[in-house]
Amino acid sequence: MVEHEYDWLRFWIHFICGALLGGLLGIGSWLRYWQPDHSPLLWIGGCALAVGLVAGIWGDRFWERFLEDVRWFRW
């Protein structure tokens, strides 16, 4: 049985791109649902970390589904 070595470089590339996307989504949601008691650092950082981890773990499958879901959106 051959065990495949995990590709950490690919993980970090997906994680960084996902964290940037999560940061943008976090900024947008923080501005939309802003309240005086919400910490922007925690809100935006939490979104960036969550999306970064999901993108890093699932990699290309995450990006395919993400792009499939936003294809209908008209810029």
Secondary structure, DSSP 8 states (H G I E B T S, - for coil): -------HHHHHHHHHHHHHHHHHHHHHHHHHT--TT--HHHHHHHHHHHHHHHHHHHTHHHHHHHHHHHTT---
